[in-house]
């Protein structure tokens, strides 16, 4: 029995080593091809959650205001806005309502004080009462997800972060509602290929 177990273990270790070597060879091949990089090899570009970034701004400048307002808008351009501060918080929400609204594994929301949002153009936004605790806003022309407003958070609007034109200077701090996440999405994935263009 022991000899049989030892033989099985030896085979299993050999297969594991072979698999590891194939993975390393694939990684080396992909890293040598422009535009094909393993996610695990990508540098981390953002390390500061938005709450901490706001505190840093306040510490160094005495206020939360961005050096320059940051624009944003929907797909068709019927709604345009500017934000004058970094978000109070950013997070990825995996609840079923967010997944259905956005059509992906989650929606990234960025929380702003209403006073930090300047509406530049709003010709087609519509409100949808999605639950007893929140309303969702979308563009009636192109269907873009725009915002989420919780009934018990007056004065705060969660903007869909994908609408922002550039870098807000900070990162999401969490994945929430993971009990309801899409079963095909792996929060811990580190091996998907990344393509700067196309795919």
ABEGO torsion letter per residue (X at the ends): XAAAAAAAAAAAAAAAAAAAAAAAAAAAAAAABBGBBBAAABBBABABBAAAAAAAAAAAAGBABBABBBBBEBAAGABBBBBABBBABBBBBABAAAAAAAGBABBBBBBBBAAABBBABBAABBBBBABAABBBBBBAAAGBBABBBBAABBGBBBBBAAABABBAGBBBABBBGAAABBAABBAABAABBBBABEX
